[in-house]
Amino acid sequence: MSNQKRIIIEALAIGLPMCGLHEYARQLCPRILSKCPQEFRITFLVPPGKKGCFGPDAEYIETDSLRVVLLRHFPLIKGDLFHALHQLCKLKSYSGAPKRLMTVHDINFAHTRSGKRLQHAERRFLERLQNSTHLSFITKFAHDDTLAHFPNSLPNRVIYNGVTSLDINNMQRPEGVPTGPFLFHLSSLVPYKQAELLVQMMDYLPNRTLVLAGRCRNKELLQMAKQRSNVVMIGEVNDSEKAWLYTNCDAFLFPSKAEGFGLPPIEAMLCGKPVFLSKSTSLPEIGGNVAYFWENLLPEQMAEYVNKKMAEPIDTDAIIAHGRQFSWDICADEFITYYKDILTHD
């Protein structure tokens, strides 16, 4: 159709290892494609070898590092709307489309960096912001936090992430998980996830076991865990192992100090598990009235609160219902509506 509007979606994150941005592209892009009305033509920019990864009814342009550089300066691919799926988009500037939408997941650097590293991150974000004509945010917190640090008048919307229910019929027990009940934490285990607080907390929970999952490069955290017999680190896990851990844990613990959304707590909720969270950044918004929130992050008091709440009845139905609010189908529908609004208004 000659009057179709071309939407270019930068989906290079599909080439990343399993992480939040990879999952965002993996879940959202095929749904946008399947729901796309005839008036739109979708073009995905994907890494080499990923052609067709979201389905057959789209155009794919395999984009390596050299082509990314070329597209910054020579926008050979023309469209009506360019959508950067995240604020770390490699195409930090793009003039091949008059409308340019950037989805902001977080500005965690404002909470976790300082000095020259903070200044560098601010410059990178500003460059992408100045190239955008429209914004979307994955939480209201991400919206408020971004506008507080980077005031702007760009049109914007909050469009919540979806969360995928894990296949509990295809579960696998990970190696190294001890027998008996356990508390669970899953993250990248980088410093701002604050997993060390959980390890220290276990000094005050001698009759409980903590299982930590995720790729850990933090030598101090590794050493702390080794010194405690009731803390077990099992490394990275796949989806079937993650499903087993969520399904079999007593509770999920997540004291992170910087989150744009917070996917693991919602995954745990979809398995009906109680979730303990910090009150930082987006977590109160995501946890709602079904999560437990530590008033402070002192290990002894964290332990007392866990014991107190674990002794109370748990409303599993309410926990699952809260998690089900976050749907990838709704997310895709809202983006398609946003595309229409952007393209029909000057």
Secondary structure, 3 states (H helix, E strand, C coil): CCCCEEEEEECHHHHCCCCHHHHHHHHHHHHHHHHCCCCEEEEEEECCCCCCCCCCCCEEEECCHHHHHHHHHCCCCCCCEEEECCCCCCCCCCCCCCEEEEEECCCCHHHHCCHHHHHHHHHHHHHHHHCCCEEEECCHHHHHHHHHHCCCCCCEEECCCCCCCCCCCCCCCCCCCCCCCCEEEECCCCHHHCHHHHHHHHHHCCCCCEEEECCCCCHHHHHHHHCCCCEEECCCCCHHHHHHHHHHCCEEEECCCCCCCCHHHHHHHHCCCCEEECCCCCHHHHHCCCCEECCCCCHHHHHHHHHHHHCCCCCHHHHHHHHCCCCHHHHHHHHHHHHHHHHHCC
